[in-house]
């Protein structure tokens, strides 16, 4: 794990590489947040990243939401999403549970 001091000191391109998946496959969040370094705490870094998303265009926000892995998916996802889904027990679904969750995800997406 990299320290906050190291994140504050590395080149912006490395900063983005380290944090690019925090907001699912949206490195632009880390890119924009990194321009406000140095950060005094992990909380201030997180708050800046959230602020970047809040100030993003509607299209960027929609792309960010659409990039997030669906619950129970077996597709490639960021390490953060893998951990999130594993913690929720979604990586241990039976085939029947997985199929049900896929159907529910499809229904949800089509309702929008």
Secondary structure as GFF3:
##gff-version 3
##sequence-region A 1 112
A	DSSP	alpha_helix	4	9	.	.	.	ID=ss1
A	DSSP	alpha_helix	12	19	.	.	.	ID=ss2
A	DSSP	alpha_helix	27	34	.	.	.	ID=ss3
A	DSSP	alpha_helix	42	55	.	.	.	ID=ss4
A	DSSP	alpha_helix	58	67	.	.	.	ID=ss5
A	DSSP	alpha_helix	79	87	.	.	.	ID=ss6
A	DSSP	three_ten_helix	90	92	.	.	.	ID=ss7
A	DSSP	alpha_helix	95	111	.	.	.	ID=ss8
###
